Amino acid sequence: MSLTAADIENAAARLHGHSVRTPLLRHPDLDARCDARIWLKPECLQRSGSFKFRGAFNALSRLSPTQQQRGVLAWSSGNHAQGIAAAAALLGIKATIVMPADAPQIKLMNTRALGAEVVCYDRYRESREAIGTNLAEQSGATIIAPYDNYDVMAGQGTCGLEIVQQLQSPPELAGQSAADATLDSLLICCGGGGLSAGITTAFAHYSPDTQLYAVEPEHYNDHARSLRSGRRESNPTELPPSICDALLAPAPGRLTFPINQTHLAGVLTVSDDMVKEAMRYAFRVLKLVVEPGGAVALAALLSQQVDVRDQRVGVIISGGNVDPELFANIISKY
């Protein structure tokens, strides 16, 4: 199998009426600060609070009646969990989610509130894949991986397809010139690589001249190292903690990496301090609540990890499911 633009178009048709067609946002302060024209895609406004609903709904809607009856199982630090739970509730499917015990409480609470059964594990001593696979074998549930699944990637790719469509036919962007119908570059938040794989596949077909960059947390730069070596590199088991809980995948996905290796122009990395500053900026200036993992692309832009002067630049804000106490602590330190 592979991932194609047609797969993404079909996913968009399935998602129509279920997902939010999130807007493209501009702000004069952001343009002036970057000396560029910036478009933000705020997936923090998506159903379940992140882009993950797109892939989850597309994957679940593709299951056979027998598979739907037996239920689904997923593992996630929180956003895929909520996406699966929300999609399963809409489709009447039982969902079991394996989540780290130290996941943000808001993600644990929201997943349970959406009707999913949550099984917690110790992310430092136990394997979520092993736990999930064992549970699925016992129940007959279908495993929906958070990124290594073509239907999930196709759903995530609808975020990129929307950007292309909104730039080319933008009634909400009155006064935009024809020169703004394409982007020079696009920054994408990256954990396991599913969002990057979906979006880069869409852009490779519809906007092939756009330079595509994934953005990772400092120390958890497995994609950057993998692109340099030409093979999938894992993160060391002992690393400094990061507030970007949504992006701490152990390695690039087996299915996602070949796609990203083909289409990415590069990978940028940002520190927790850069992420915190981006979260403050999003709240203070843009009036957006953004979680740490959802802010890495904005952090790369604001900290000038890539030269965007005089360019047309897109930035994915991938999620807004941040723990209230953590968020309050971060934004209070201007």
C-alpha atoms as a printed R data frame, in Angstrom:
    type eleno elety resid chain resno       x       y      z
1   ATOM     1    CA   MET     A     1   0.000   0.000  0.000
2   ATOM     2    CA   SER     A     2   0.904   3.655 -0.282
3   ATOM     3    CA   LEU     A     3  -0.654   7.047  0.385
4   ATOM     4    CA   THR     A     4  -1.987   9.111 -2.525
5   ATOM     5    CA   ALA     A     5  -3.726  12.423 -3.077
6   ATOM     6    CA   ALA     A     6  -6.829  10.435 -4.071
7   ATOM     7    CA   ASP     A     7  -6.822   8.757 -0.641
8   ATOM     8    CA   ILE     A     8  -6.817  12.202  0.959
9   ATOM     9    CA   GLU     A     9  -9.639  13.456 -1.262
10  ATOM    10    CA   ASN     A    10 -11.714  10.376 -0.349
11  ATOM    11    CA   ALA     A    11 -10.980  10.983  3.327
12  ATOM    12    CA   ALA     A    12 -12.173  14.579  2.955
13  ATOM    13    CA   ALA     A    13 -15.469  13.305  1.556
14  ATOM    14    CA   ARG     A    14 -15.919  10.976  4.545
15  ATOM    15    CA   LEU     A    15 -15.076  13.753  6.997
16  ATOM    16    CA   HIS     A    16 -17.437  16.274  5.414
17  ATOM    17    CA   GLY     A    17 -20.043  17.283  7.962
18  ATOM    18    CA   HIS     A    18 -18.156  15.611 10.820
19  ATOM    19    CA   SER     A    19 -14.832  17.453 11.122
20  ATOM    20    CA   VAL     A    20 -14.331  21.201 11.430
21  ATOM    21    CA   ARG     A    21 -12.969  22.964  8.360
22  ATOM    22    CA   THR     A    22 -10.604  25.048 10.468
23  ATOM    23    CA   PRO     A    23  -9.881  28.538  9.115
24  ATOM    24    CA   LEU     A    24  -6.644  30.081  7.916
25  ATOM    25    CA   LEU     A    25  -5.764  32.966 10.212
26  ATOM    26    CA   ARG     A    26  -3.590  36.032  9.627
27  ATOM    27    CA   HIS     A    27  -2.364  38.617 12.132
28  ATOM    28    CA   PRO     A    28  -0.519  41.862 11.305
29  ATOM    29    CA   ASP     A    29   1.739  41.584 14.356
30  ATOM    30    CA   LEU     A    30   2.912  38.128 13.280
31  ATOM    31    CA   ASP     A    31   3.594  39.325  9.728
32  ATOM    32    CA   ALA     A    32   5.553  42.318 11.008
33  ATOM    33    CA   ARG     A    33   7.531  40.268 13.514
34  ATOM    34    CA   CYS     A    34   8.571  37.735 10.863
35  ATOM    35    CA   ASP     A    35   8.851  40.184  7.937
36  ATOM    36    CA   ALA     A    36   6.727  37.683  5.995
37  ATOM    37    CA   ARG     A    37   3.140  36.794  5.186
38  ATOM    38    CA   ILE     A    38   2.010  34.128  7.658
39  ATOM    39    CA   TRP     A    39  -1.041  31.871  7.576
40  ATOM    40    CA   LEU     A    40  -1.959  29.807 10.644
41  ATOM    41    CA   LYS     A    41  -4.029  26.606 10.465
42  ATOM    42    CA   PRO     A    42  -5.456  26.314 14.013
43  ATOM    43    CA   GLU     A    43  -6.280  22.640 14.520
44  ATOM    44    CA   CYS     A    44  -6.730  23.505 18.195
45  ATOM    45    CA   LEU     A    45 -10.233  24.470 16.976
46  ATOM    46    CA   GLN     A    46 -10.796  20.987 15.524
47  ATOM    47    CA   ARG     A    47 -13.254  18.516 17.021
48  ATOM    48    CA   SER     A    48 -11.633  16.895 20.105
49  ATOM    49    CA   GLY     A    49  -9.121  19.764 20.202
50  ATOM    50    CA   SER     A    50  -6.557  18.532 17.680
51  ATOM    51    CA   PHE     A    51  -5.994  17.327 14.115
52  ATOM    52    CA   LYS     A    52  -6.158  13.728 15.368
53  ATOM    53    CA   PHE     A    53  -9.936  13.567 14.907
54  ATOM    54    CA   ARG     A    54  -9.426  13.677 11.148
55  ATOM    55    CA   GLY     A    55  -7.397  10.479 10.960
56  ATOM    56    CA   ALA     A    56  -9.392   8.713 13.650
57  ATOM    57    CA   PHE     A    57 -12.756   9.272 11.989
58  ATOM    58    CA   ASN     A    58 -11.474   8.325  8.554
59  ATOM    59    CA   ALA     A    59  -9.941   5.084  9.859
60  ATOM    60    CA   LEU     A    60 -12.991   4.072 11.897
61  ATOM    61    CA   SER     A    61 -15.395   4.844  9.067
62  ATOM    62    CA   ARG     A    62 -13.415   2.451  6.866
63  ATOM    63    CA   LEU     A    63 -13.921  -0.547  9.185
64  ATOM    64    CA   SER     A    64 -16.213  -3.395  8.190
65  ATOM    65    CA   PRO     A    65 -19.463  -3.926 10.145
66  ATOM    66    CA   THR     A    66 -17.866  -6.918 11.899
67  ATOM    67    CA   GLN     A    67 -14.829  -4.868 12.906
68  ATOM    68    CA   GLN     A    68 -17.010  -2.037 14.161
69  ATOM    69    CA   GLN     A    69 -19.011  -4.498 16.262
70  ATOM    70    CA   ARG     A    70 -15.842  -5.863 17.878
71  ATOM    71    CA   GLY     A    71 -14.587  -2.398 18.744
72  ATOM    72    CA   VAL     A    72 -11.249  -0.636 18.384
73  ATOM    73    CA   LEU     A    73  -8.120  -0.288 20.452
74  ATOM    74    CA   ALA     A    74  -5.554   2.504 20.313
75  ATOM    75    CA   TRP     A    75  -2.569   3.755 22.255
76  ATOM    76    CA   SER     A    76  -1.898   7.436 22.698
77  ATOM    77    CA   SER     A    77  -0.525  10.130 24.974
78  ATOM    78    CA   GLY     A    78  -3.834  11.932 24.604
79  ATOM    79    CA   ASN     A    79  -4.770  13.541 21.295
80  ATOM    80    CA   HIS     A    80  -5.157  10.344 19.253
81  ATOM    81    CA   ALA     A    81  -7.020   8.968 22.268
82  ATOM    82    CA   GLN     A    82  -9.530  11.804 22.193
83  ATOM    83    CA   GLY     A    83  -9.826  11.646 18.416
84  ATOM    84    CA   ILE     A    84 -10.571   7.915 18.524
85  ATOM    85    CA   ALA     A    85 -12.990   8.343 21.417
86  ATOM    86    CA   ALA     A    86 -14.881  11.143 19.651
87  ATOM    87    CA   ALA     A    87 -15.041   9.275 16.335
88  ATOM    88    CA   ALA     A    88 -16.086   6.042 18.047
89  ATOM    89    CA   ALA     A    89 -18.882   7.848 19.887
90  ATOM    90    CA   LEU     A    90 -20.201   9.265 16.610
91  ATOM    91    CA   LEU     A    91 -20.082   5.872 14.894
92  ATOM    92    CA   GLY     A    92 -21.361   3.806 17.822
93  ATOM    93    CA   ILE     A    93 -18.128   1.814 18.238
94  ATOM    94    CA   LYS     A    94 -16.627   0.636 21.551
95  ATOM    95    CA   ALA     A    95 -13.149   2.117 22.065
96  ATOM    96    CA   THR     A    96 -10.369   1.124 24.468
97  ATOM    97    CA   ILE     A    97  -7.353   3.424 24.769
98  ATOM    98    CA   VAL     A    98  -3.971   2.643 26.354
99  ATOM    99    CA   MET     A    99  -2.634   5.923 27.786
100 ATOM   100    CA   PRO     A   100   0.391   6.849 29.928
101 ATOM   101    CA   ALA     A   101  -0.511   7.350 33.574
102 ATOM   102    CA   ASP     A   102   1.301  10.697 33.520
103 ATOM   103    CA   ALA     A   103  -0.612  12.055 30.514
104 ATOM   104    CA   PRO     A   104  -2.163  15.483 31.138
105 ATOM   105    CA   GLN     A   105  -5.243  15.021 33.286
106 ATOM   106    CA   ILE     A   106  -7.398  16.964 30.846
107 ATOM   107    CA   LYS     A   107  -6.586  14.415 28.122
108 ATOM   108    CA   LEU     A   108  -7.391  11.476 30.411
109 ATOM   109    CA   MET     A   109 -10.623  13.101 31.581
110 ATOM   110    CA   ASN     A   110 -11.767  14.084 28.098
111 ATOM   111    CA   THR     A   111 -11.089  10.613 26.695
112 ATOM   112    CA   ARG     A   112 -13.174   9.002 29.411
113 ATOM   113    CA   ALA     A   113 -15.895  11.653 29.064
114 ATOM   114    CA   LEU     A   114 -16.206  10.771 25.365
115 ATOM   115    CA   GLY     A   115 -17.086   7.209 26.386
116 ATOM   116    CA   ALA     A   116 -13.818   5.336 25.831
117 ATOM   117    CA   GLU     A   117 -12.349   2.861 28.297
118 ATOM   118    CA   VAL     A   118  -8.885   4.008 29.410
119 ATOM   119    CA   VAL     A   119  -6.110   1.600 30.419
120 ATOM   120    CA   CYS     A   120  -3.140   3.404 31.990
121 ATOM   121    CA   TYR     A   121   0.499   2.287 31.828
122 ATOM   122    CA   ASP     A   122   3.956   3.475 32.921
123 ATOM   123    CA   ARG     A   123   5.582   4.980 29.814
124 ATOM   124    CA   TYR     A   124   9.068   4.529 31.320
125 ATOM   125    CA   ARG     A   125   8.746   0.840 32.265
126 ATOM   126    CA   GLU     A   126   6.039  -0.665 30.075
127 ATOM   127    CA   SER     A   127   5.347  -0.964 26.345
128 ATOM   128    CA   ARG     A   128   2.046   0.501 25.222
129 ATOM   129    CA   GLU     A   129   2.233  -1.544 22.030
130 ATOM   130    CA   ALA     A   130   2.632  -4.797 23.962
131 ATOM   131    CA   ILE     A   131  -0.228  -3.952 26.322
132 ATOM   132    CA   GLY     A   132  -2.484  -2.855 23.483
133 ATOM   133    CA   THR     A   133  -1.710  -5.855 21.288
134 ATOM   134    CA   ASN     A   134  -2.471  -8.242 24.158
135 ATOM   135    CA   LEU     A   135  -5.792  -6.529 24.896
136 ATOM   136    CA   ALA     A   136  -6.754  -6.561 21.220
137 ATOM   137    CA   GLU     A   137  -5.985 -10.277 20.935
138 ATOM   138    CA   GLN     A   138  -8.231 -10.961 23.912
139 ATOM   139    CA   SER     A   139 -11.166  -8.864 22.698
140 ATOM   140    CA   GLY     A   140 -10.898  -9.117 18.920
141 ATOM   141    CA   ALA     A   141 -10.707  -5.317 18.678
142 ATOM   142    CA   THR     A   142  -9.050  -3.675 15.676
143 ATOM   143    CA   ILE     A   143  -5.888  -1.722 16.505
144 ATOM   144    CA   ILE     A   144  -5.867   1.844 15.157
145 ATOM   145    CA   ALA     A   145  -2.264   2.992 15.403
146 ATOM   146    CA   PRO     A   146  -1.722   6.731 16.063
147 ATOM   147    CA   TYR     A   147   0.297   7.313 12.887
148 ATOM   148    CA   ASP     A   148   1.404   4.061 11.205
149 ATOM   149    CA   ASN     A   149  -1.913   3.527  9.441
150 ATOM   150    CA   TYR     A   150  -2.644   4.707  5.898
151 ATOM   151    CA   ASP     A   151  -6.263   5.582  6.657
152 ATOM   152    CA   VAL     A   152  -5.122   7.667  9.633
153 ATOM   153    CA   MET     A   153  -2.511   9.427  7.483
154 ATOM   154    CA   ALA     A   154  -5.090  10.106  4.757
155 ATOM   155    CA   GLY     A   155  -7.368  11.725  7.318
156 ATOM   156    CA   GLN     A   156  -4.548  13.896  8.639
157 ATOM   157    CA   GLY     A   157  -3.737  14.866  5.062
158 ATOM   158    CA   THR     A   158  -7.109  16.594  4.744
159 ATOM   159    CA   CYS     A   159  -5.605  19.382  6.859
160 ATOM   160    CA   GLY     A   160  -3.132  20.038  4.035
161 ATOM   161    CA   LEU     A   161  -5.769  19.681  1.340
162 ATOM   162    CA   GLU     A   162  -7.877  22.316  3.093
163 ATOM   163    CA   ILE     A   163  -4.959  24.738  3.208
164 ATOM   164    CA   VAL     A   164  -4.450  24.419 -0.550
165 ATOM   165    CA   GLN     A   165  -8.156  24.869 -1.223
166 ATOM   166    CA   GLN     A   166  -8.505  27.825  1.133
167 ATOM   167    CA   LEU     A   167  -5.563  29.643 -0.425
168 ATOM   168    CA   GLN     A   168  -6.823  29.078 -3.956
169 ATOM   169    CA   SER     A   169 -10.470  29.928 -3.249
170 ATOM   170    CA   PRO     A   170 -10.428  32.134 -0.191
171 ATOM   171    CA   PRO     A   171 -13.731  33.972  0.323
172 ATOM   172    CA   GLU     A   172 -12.776  34.383  3.985
173 ATOM   173    CA   LEU     A   173  -9.489  36.059  3.006
174 ATOM   174    CA   ALA     A   174 -10.861  39.112  1.272
175 ATOM   175    CA   GLY     A   175  -8.309  41.246 -0.484
176 ATOM   176    CA   GLN     A   176  -5.770  38.452 -0.888
177 ATOM   177    CA   SER     A   177  -3.776  38.747 -4.093
178 ATOM   178    CA   ALA     A   178  -3.301  35.981 -6.642
179 ATOM   179    CA   ALA     A   179   0.347  35.809 -5.596
180 ATOM   180    CA   ASP     A   180  -0.798  34.422 -2.235
181 ATOM   181    CA   ALA     A   181  -2.498  31.377 -3.743
182 ATOM   182    CA   THR     A   182   0.502  29.198 -2.874
183 ATOM   183    CA   LEU     A   183   2.910  28.966  0.046
184 ATOM   184    CA   ASP     A   184   6.686  29.183 -0.156
185 ATOM   185    CA   SER     A   185   7.042  27.044  2.957
186 ATOM   186    CA   LEU     A   186   4.958  25.193  5.534
187 ATOM   187    CA   LEU     A   187   5.926  24.231  9.113
188 ATOM   188    CA   ILE     A   188   4.321  21.054 10.529
189 ATOM   189    CA   CYS     A   189   4.348  19.762 14.123
190 ATOM   190    CA   CYS     A   190   5.864  16.268 14.168
191 ATOM   191    CA   GLY     A   191   5.796  13.308 16.570
192 ATOM   192    CA   GLY     A   192   5.393   9.938 14.870
193 ATOM   193    CA   GLY     A   193   5.076  11.619 11.489
194 ATOM   194    CA   GLY     A   194   1.451  10.917 10.547
195 ATOM   195    CA   LEU     A   195   0.415  14.555 10.187
196 ATOM   196    CA   SER     A   196   3.581  15.336  8.228
197 ATOM   197    CA   ALA     A   197   3.080  12.316  5.947
198 ATOM   198    CA   GLY     A   198  -0.512  13.256  5.181
199 ATOM   199    CA   ILE     A   199   0.126  16.951  4.624
200 ATOM   200    CA   THR     A   200   3.303  16.462  2.587
201 ATOM   201    CA   THR     A   201   1.501  13.963  0.344
202 ATOM   202    CA   ALA     A   202  -1.231  16.530 -0.303
203 ATOM   203    CA   PHE     A   203   1.257  19.337 -0.971
204 ATOM   204    CA   ALA     A   204   3.486  17.186 -3.173
205 ATOM   205    CA   HIS     A   205   0.476  16.762 -5.473
206 ATOM   206    CA   TYR     A   206  -1.278  20.143 -5.240
207 ATOM   207    CA   SER     A   207   1.553  22.550 -4.355
208 ATOM   208    CA   PRO     A   208   4.843  20.823 -5.241
209 ATOM   209    CA   ASP     A   209   6.982  23.974 -5.036
210 ATOM   210    CA   THR     A   210   6.189  24.529 -1.335
211 ATOM   211    CA   GLN     A   211   9.110  23.719  0.985
212 ATOM   212    CA   LEU     A   212   7.856  21.444  3.767
213 ATOM   213    CA   TYR     A   213   9.468  21.346  7.217
214 ATOM   214    CA   ALA     A   214   8.668  19.105 10.167
215 ATOM   215    CA   VAL     A   215   9.296  20.511 13.651
216 ATOM   216    CA   GLU     A   216  10.282  18.392 16.674
217 ATOM   217    CA   PRO     A   217  11.085  18.999 20.352
218 ATOM   218    CA   GLU     A   218  14.742  19.367 21.287
219 ATOM   219    CA   HIS     A   219  16.366  16.009 22.219
220 ATOM   220    CA   TYR     A   220  13.434  14.094 20.651
221 ATOM   221    CA   ASN     A   221  14.780  14.816 17.171
222 ATOM   222    CA   ASP     A   222  14.480  11.319 15.712
223 ATOM   223    CA   HIS     A   223  13.191  12.601 12.359
224 ATOM   224    CA   ALA     A   224  16.073  15.054 11.974
225 ATOM   225    CA   ARG     A   225  18.618  12.315 12.689
226 ATOM   226    CA   SER     A   226  16.762   9.850 10.467
227 ATOM   227    CA   LEU     A   227  16.770  12.206  7.496
228 ATOM   228    CA   ARG     A   228  20.521  12.702  7.920
229 ATOM   229    CA   SER     A   229  21.307   8.984  8.162
230 ATOM   230    CA   GLY     A   230  18.746   7.788  5.636
231 ATOM   231    CA   ARG     A   231  17.237   5.232  8.043
232 ATOM   232    CA   ARG     A   232  14.841   5.289 11.007
233 ATOM   233    CA   GLU     A   233  16.653   6.393 14.155
234 ATOM   234    CA   SER     A   234  15.225   5.846 17.637
235 ATOM   235    CA   ASN     A   235  15.372   8.269 20.531
236 ATOM   236    CA   PRO     A   236  17.507   7.161 23.491
237 ATOM   237    CA   THR     A   237  15.513   5.608 26.336
238 ATOM   238    CA   GLU     A   238  16.821   8.170 28.836
239 ATOM   239    CA   LEU     A   239  16.240  11.752 27.735
240 ATOM   240    CA   PRO     A   240  15.516  15.017 29.543
241 ATOM   241    CA   PRO     A   241  11.755  15.446 29.995
242 ATOM   242    CA   SER     A   242   9.855  17.656 27.566
243 ATOM   243    CA   ILE     A   243   6.584  19.503 27.999
244 ATOM   244    CA   CYS     A   244   5.655  18.448 24.431
245 ATOM   245    CA   ASP     A   245   3.938  15.244 25.589
246 ATOM   246    CA   ALA     A   246   2.089  14.836 22.276
247 ATOM   247    CA   LEU     A   247   5.336  14.547 20.270
248 ATOM   248    CA   LEU     A   248   7.434  12.022 22.214
249 ATOM   249    CA   ALA     A   249   7.185   9.071 19.836
250 ATOM   250    CA   PRO     A   250  10.174   6.715 20.205
251 ATOM   251    CA   ALA     A   251  11.036   6.775 16.486
252 ATOM   252    CA   PRO     A   252   9.616   7.801 13.113
253 ATOM   253    CA   GLY     A   253   6.825   5.517 11.970
254 ATOM   254    CA   ARG     A   254   7.643   2.525  9.769
255 ATOM   255    CA   LEU     A   255   5.038   3.678  7.242
256 ATOM   256    CA   THR     A   256   5.321   7.418  7.768
257 ATOM   257    CA   PHE     A   257   9.098   7.771  7.460
258 ATOM   258    CA   PRO     A   258   9.472   6.807  3.762
259 ATOM   259    CA   ILE     A   259   6.822   9.390  2.891
260 ATOM   260    CA   ASN     A   260   8.407  12.128  4.974
261 ATOM   261    CA   GLN     A   261  11.881  11.181  3.738
262 ATOM   262    CA   THR     A   262  10.656  11.762  0.186
263 ATOM   263    CA   HIS     A   263   8.810  15.038  0.690
264 ATOM   264    CA   LEU     A   264  10.368  16.965  3.597
265 ATOM   265    CA   ALA     A   265  12.849  19.747  2.847
266 ATOM   266    CA   GLY     A   266  14.158  19.479  6.397
267 ATOM   267    CA   VAL     A   267  13.402  19.090 10.102
268 ATOM   268    CA   LEU     A   268  13.642  21.880 12.674
269 ATOM   269    CA   THR     A   269  13.979  21.485 16.450
270 ATOM   270    CA   VAL     A   270  12.837  23.758 19.265
271 ATOM   271    CA   SER     A   271  13.479  23.890 23.004
272 ATOM   272    CA   ASP     A   272  10.840  23.863 25.712
273 ATOM   273    CA   ASP     A   273  11.595  27.529 26.391
274 ATOM   274    CA   MET     A   274  10.878  28.374 22.733
275 ATOM   275    CA   VAL     A   275   7.625  26.416 22.967
276 ATOM   276    CA   LYS     A   276   6.570  28.268 26.112
277 ATOM   277    CA   GLU     A   277   7.218  31.617 24.441
278 ATOM   278    CA   ALA     A   278   5.144  30.521 21.443
279 ATOM   279    CA   MET     A   279   2.275  29.506 23.746
280 ATOM   280    CA   ARG     A   280   2.428  32.919 25.430
281 ATOM   281    CA   TYR     A   281   2.448  34.674 22.082
282 ATOM   282    CA   ALA     A   282  -0.480  32.614 20.816
283 ATOM   283    CA   PHE     A   283  -2.499  33.494 23.902
284 ATOM   284    CA   ARG     A   284  -1.492  37.139 24.249
285 ATOM   285    CA   VAL     A   285  -1.508  38.193 20.589
286 ATOM   286    CA   LEU     A   286  -3.391  35.578 18.573
287 ATOM   287    CA   LYS     A   287  -5.967  34.776 21.298
288 ATOM   288    CA   LEU     A   288  -5.443  31.040 20.851
289 ATOM   289    CA   VAL     A   289  -5.007  28.373 23.531
290 ATOM   290    CA   VAL     A   290  -2.294  26.018 22.254
291 ATOM   291    CA   GLU     A   291  -0.788  22.947 23.913
292 ATOM   292    CA   PRO     A   292   3.009  22.510 23.955
293 ATOM   293    CA   GLY     A   293   3.161  19.916 21.175
294 ATOM   294    CA   GLY     A   294   0.771  21.997 19.114
295 ATOM   295    CA   ALA     A   295   3.005  25.064 19.426
296 ATOM   296    CA   VAL     A   296   6.315  23.695 18.090
297 ATOM   297    CA   ALA     A   297   5.816  24.915 14.513
298 ATOM   298    CA   LEU     A   298   4.931  28.397 15.751
299 ATOM   299    CA   ALA     A   299   7.948  28.228 18.079
300 ATOM   300    CA   ALA     A   300  10.223  27.434 15.128
301 ATOM   301    CA   LEU     A   301   8.817  30.421 13.243
302 ATOM   302    CA   LEU     A   302   9.129  32.872 16.129
303 ATOM   303    CA   SER     A   303  12.647  31.718 17.067
304 ATOM   304    CA   GLN     A   304  13.822  32.010 13.455
305 ATOM   305    CA   GLN     A   305  14.816  28.369 13.058
306 ATOM   306    CA   VAL     A   306  14.340  28.917  9.320
307 ATOM   307    CA   ASP     A   307  14.675  32.114  7.277
308 ATOM   308    CA   VAL     A   308  11.179  33.152  6.131
309 ATOM   309    CA   ARG     A   309  11.778  36.809  5.270
310 ATOM   310    CA   ASP     A   310   9.646  37.996  2.356
311 ATOM   311    CA   GLN     A   311   8.049  34.544  2.084
312 ATOM   312    CA   ARG     A   312   4.493  33.208  2.221
313 ATOM   313    CA   VAL     A   313   4.541  30.792  5.136
314 ATOM   314    CA   GLY     A   314   2.018  28.352  6.581
315 ATOM   315    CA   VAL     A   315   2.153  27.183 10.198
316 ATOM   316    CA   ILE     A   316   0.188  24.264 11.634
317 ATOM   317    CA   ILE     A   317  -1.146  24.752 15.170
318 ATOM   318    CA   SER     A   318  -1.819  21.068 15.776
319 ATOM   319    CA   GLY     A   319  -3.684  21.013 19.107
320 ATOM   320    CA   GLY     A   320  -4.979  22.864 22.131
321 ATOM   321    CA   ASN     A   321  -5.439  20.156 24.765
322 ATOM   322    CA   VAL     A   322  -3.219  21.644 27.429
323 ATOM   323    CA   ASP     A   323  -3.434  20.957 31.147
324 ATOM   324    CA   PRO     A   324  -5.014  24.070 32.729
325 ATOM   325    CA   GLU     A   325  -2.492  24.289 35.563
326 ATOM   326    CA   LEU     A   326   0.472  23.996 33.206
327 ATOM   327    CA   PHE     A   327  -1.041  26.532 30.834
328 ATOM   328    CA   ALA     A   328  -1.702  29.029 33.620
329 ATOM   329    CA   ASN     A   329   1.858  28.637 34.856
330 ATOM   330    CA   ILE     A   330   3.332  29.206 31.390
331 ATOM   331    CA   ILE     A   331   1.280  32.207 30.326
332 ATOM   332    CA   SER     A   332   1.702  33.947 33.694
333 ATOM   333    CA   LYS     A   333   5.439  34.350 33.065
334 ATOM   334    CA   TYR     A   334   5.544  37.137 30.470
